[in-house]
Each structure stands twice: as structure tokens, then as C-alpha cells.
Amino acid sequence: MAYTVIMHVANEDPFVAELEELPKPTDQVVIVTNPRRRDGKPLPYLDREAVQVYYPWNRITFMEVLAPQRARDEIVEFFRD
């Protein structure tokens, strides 16, 4: 199962990517696939054909793991009339 994450890398804008599995504490790098800006546009500092990028842990500030779409459909949101 792929996880969608928002990566926060030092000195860069956050971007969205997918992880095949969540990183383990012993991993030296995080491998992300399909990196893109939050609005879906390609990252300007990567080649357009890049589909997988390796980031060392010391560059990653933190990452947000997003809920799968099916879980988001089950969330009841509050609204006002």
C-alpha cells in the first residue's frame, strides 16, 4: 500500500510524494516516488522525468502522512447552515 506524504525538506518548500512503505528507524534515506508540488505541478529543481528521489534523513525536517482517500470519505465534517 502506498502512502501519500507531505515532505518538509530543509530550505525547500513542502511537496507531495508517495512512499511504498513507511521508513524504519534504521533507514539512512527516504525513497519517495512521484514528487510534485502541492498544487500538482512538477518540482522546478528535478528533471521532469524523475519518478523516484532519495532524500537523506538529515535533510528532512518532518513528513506528514495523509490518510488514504477511502478513510477521508468516512470522516464526518462539521458544517453550518
MARGUSE-741500 format. One record per residue: residue number from 1; x, y, z of N, C-alpha, C in turn; residue in three letters. Coordinates in Angstrom, 2 decimals. Example, Ala and Ser with C-alpha at 12.3 -4.5 7.8 and 13.67 -1.06 7.14 Angstrom:
BEGIN
PT kolnu    n.xx    n.yy    n.zz   ca.xx   ca.yy   ca.zz    c.xx    c.yy    c.zz torro
PT     1   13.19   -5.69    7.80   12.30   -4.50    7.80   13.20   -3.30    7.80   Ala
PT     2   12.85   -2.25    7.08   13.67   -1.06    7.14   12.90    0.03    7.87   Ser
//
This chain:
BEGIN
PT kolnu    n.xx    n.yy    n.zz   ca.xx   ca.yy   ca.zz    c.xx    c.yy    c.zz torro
PT     1    0.85   -1.18    0.00    0.00    0.00    0.00    0.89    1.23    0.00   Met
PT     2    0.67    2.14   -0.91    1.44    3.37   -0.99    0.85    4.40   -0.02   Ala
PT     3    1.73    5.17    0.58    1.33    6.24    1.49    1.60    7.57    0.81   Tyr
PT     4    0.64    8.48    0.87    0.85    9.83    0.37    1.35   10.67    1.53   Thr
PT     5    2.44   11.41    1.30    3.04   12.21    2.35    3.31   13.62    1.85   Val
PT     6    3.36   14.55    2.79    3.86   15.89    2.52    5.23   15.96    3.16   Ile
PT     7    6.25   16.13    2.33    7.63   16.17    2.80    8.05   17.60    3.07   Met
PT     8    8.66   17.80    4.22    9.22   19.11    4.58   10.73   18.93    4.64   His
PT     9   11.40   19.42    3.60   12.85   19.29    3.47   13.47   20.64    3.81   Val
PT    10   14.61   20.61    4.49   15.28   21.84    4.90   15.53   22.76    3.70   Ala
PT    11   15.20   24.03    3.87   15.41   25.09    2.87   14.67   24.88    1.55   Asn
PT    12   13.60   24.11    1.57   12.77   23.90    0.38   11.30   24.04    0.76   Glu
PT    13   10.45   24.30   -0.22    9.01   24.32    0.01    8.53   22.89    0.19   Asp
PT    14    7.48   22.68    1.00    6.94   21.32    1.14    6.41   20.81   -0.20   Pro
PT    15    6.47   19.50   -0.38    5.97   18.89   -1.60    5.29   17.57   -1.27   Phe
PT    16    4.48   17.09   -2.20    3.73   15.85   -2.02    4.44   14.73   -2.76   Val
PT    17    4.42   13.54   -2.18    5.02   12.36   -2.81    4.37   11.11   -2.24   Ala
PT    18    4.75    9.97   -2.79    4.27    8.69   -2.28    5.44    7.88   -1.74   Glu
PT    19    5.15    7.08   -0.70    6.11    6.13   -0.13    5.52    4.74   -0.28   Leu
PT    20    6.33    3.78   -0.68    5.86    2.39   -0.76    5.61    1.84    0.64   Glu
PT    21    6.47    2.19    1.57    6.31    1.79    2.97    6.88    2.89    3.84   Glu
PT    22    6.41    2.96    5.08    6.92    3.97    5.99    8.36    3.65    6.35   Leu
PT    23    9.20    4.69    6.49   10.61    4.44    6.79   10.80    3.82    8.17   Pro
PT    24   11.84    3.01    8.28   12.19    2.37    9.55   13.24    3.24   10.26   Lys
PT    25   13.38    3.11   11.57   14.39    3.90   12.29   15.82    3.64   11.82   Pro
PT    26   16.07    2.50   11.22   17.42    2.18   10.77   17.73    2.66    9.36   Thr
PT    27   16.75    3.18    8.63   16.97    3.65    7.26   17.85    4.91    7.25   Asp
PT    28   18.71    4.99    6.26   19.59    6.16    6.09   18.97    7.19    5.15   Gln
PT    29   18.12    6.73    4.24   17.47    7.60    3.27   15.98    7.28    3.21   Val
PT    30   15.22    8.23    2.72   13.80    8.03    2.46   13.61    8.08    0.95   Val
PT    31   12.99    7.04    0.41   12.78    6.95   -1.04   11.35    7.35   -1.34   Ile
PT    32   11.18    8.43   -2.10    9.84    8.89   -2.47    9.65    8.73   -3.96   Val
PT    33    8.42    8.48   -4.36    8.10    8.38   -5.78    7.09    9.46   -6.14   Thr
PT    34    7.10    9.84   -7.41    6.18   10.82   -7.96    6.19   12.12   -7.16   Asn
PT    35    7.35   12.75   -6.94    7.38   14.02   -6.21    6.77   15.14   -7.04   Pro
PT    36    6.00   15.99   -6.39    5.35   17.11   -7.07    5.01   18.19   -6.06   Arg
PT    37    4.76   19.40   -6.55    4.35   20.48   -5.65    2.95   20.18   -5.13   Arg
PT    38    2.56   20.89   -4.11    1.25   20.63   -3.51    0.10   20.92   -4.47   Arg
PT    39    0.33   21.76   -5.46   -0.71   22.04   -6.45   -0.65   21.09   -7.65   Asp
PT    40    0.24   20.09   -7.59    0.33   19.09   -8.64    1.36   19.37   -9.72   Gly
PT    41    1.95   20.56   -9.72    2.94   20.91  -10.73    4.28   20.24  -10.41   Lys
PT    42    5.14   20.05  -11.41    6.43   19.41  -11.15    7.34   20.31  -10.30   Pro
PT    43    8.25   19.68   -9.58    9.23   20.43   -8.79   10.25   21.06   -9.73   Leu
PT    44   10.56   22.36   -9.58   11.44   23.03  -10.54   12.89   22.54  -10.50   Pro
PT    45   13.34   21.96   -9.39   14.72   21.54   -9.26   14.95   20.06   -9.62   Tyr
PT    46   13.90   19.38  -10.06   14.03   17.99  -10.50   13.73   17.89  -11.99   Leu
PT    47   14.32   16.92  -12.63   14.03   16.65  -14.03   12.57   16.21  -14.15   Asp
PT    48   11.92   16.59  -15.22   10.50   16.24  -15.40   10.26   14.74  -15.43   Arg
PT    49   11.25   13.97  -15.84   11.08   12.53  -15.96   11.46   11.78  -14.69   Glu
PT    50   11.89   12.47  -13.65   12.26   11.81  -12.39   10.99   11.27  -11.72   Ala
PT    51   11.03    9.99  -11.38    9.87    9.37  -10.73   10.21    8.89   -9.31   Val
PT    52   11.51    8.86   -8.97   11.91    8.40   -7.66   13.09    9.24   -7.19   Gln
PT    53   13.05    9.69   -5.93   14.10   10.53   -5.38   14.48    9.99   -4.00   Val
PT    54   15.78    9.97   -3.70   16.30    9.53   -2.41   16.68   10.77   -1.61   Tyr
PT    55   16.12   10.92   -0.42   16.46   12.04    0.46   17.11   11.49    1.72   Tyr
PT    56   18.29   12.02    2.10   18.90   11.59    3.36   18.11   12.16    4.54   Pro
PT    57   18.08   11.42    5.62   17.31   11.84    6.80   17.73   13.20    7.32   Trp
PT    58   19.02   13.55    7.22   19.46   14.82    7.78   18.90   16.02    7.04   Asn
PT    59   18.35   15.84    5.84   17.71   16.93    5.10   16.22   17.07    5.40   Arg
PT    60   15.62   16.03    5.97   14.18   16.03    6.20   13.88   16.62    7.57   Ile
PT    61   13.07   17.68    7.59   12.66   18.28    8.85   11.57   17.42    9.47   Thr
PT    62   10.51   17.15    8.71    9.46   16.22    9.12    8.63   15.87    7.91   Phe
PT    63    7.77   14.86    8.05    6.86   14.50    6.97    5.49   14.22    7.56   Met
PT    64    4.47   14.58    6.80    3.08   14.35    7.19    2.54   13.19    6.36   Glu
PT    65    2.00   12.20    7.02    1.40   11.05    6.33   -0.09   11.33    6.23   Val
PT    66   -0.60   11.37    5.02   -2.01   11.68    4.79   -2.85   10.40    4.83   Leu
PT    67   -4.08   10.54    5.26   -4.99    9.40    5.31   -5.35    8.97    3.89   Ala
PT    68   -5.56    7.67    3.67   -5.99    7.22    2.34   -7.34    7.83    1.98   Pro
PT    69   -7.63    7.92    0.70   -8.88    8.54    0.23  -10.09    7.86    0.83   Gln
PT    70  -10.08    6.54    0.94  -11.26    5.85    1.49  -11.49    6.23    2.95   Arg
PT    71  -10.42    6.48    3.70  -10.58    6.90    5.09  -11.09    8.33    5.16   Ala
PT    72  -10.66    9.18    4.21  -11.14   10.57    4.19  -12.62   10.64    3.87   Arg
PT    73  -13.13    9.68    3.07  -14.54    9.66    2.72  -15.41    9.35    3.93   Asp
PT    74  -14.86    8.64    4.92  -15.61    8.25    6.10  -15.63    9.32    7.19   Glu
PT    75  -14.80   10.35    7.05  -14.72   11.40    8.06  -15.95   12.30    7.94   Ile
PT    76  -16.60   12.54    9.07  -17.75   13.44    9.10  -17.23   14.83    9.45   Val
PT    77  -17.45   15.76    8.55  -17.01   17.13    8.78  -18.19   17.97    9.25   Glu
PT    78  -17.88   18.92   10.10  -18.92   19.81   10.61  -19.15   20.94    9.61   Phe
PT    79  -20.37   21.37    9.51  -20.69   22.47    8.62  -21.82   23.27    9.22   Phe
PT    80  -21.96   24.49    8.75  -23.02   25.38    9.23  -24.01   25.64    8.12   Arg
PT    81  -25.27   25.77    8.49  -26.30   26.12    7.51  -26.38   27.60    7.33   Asp
//
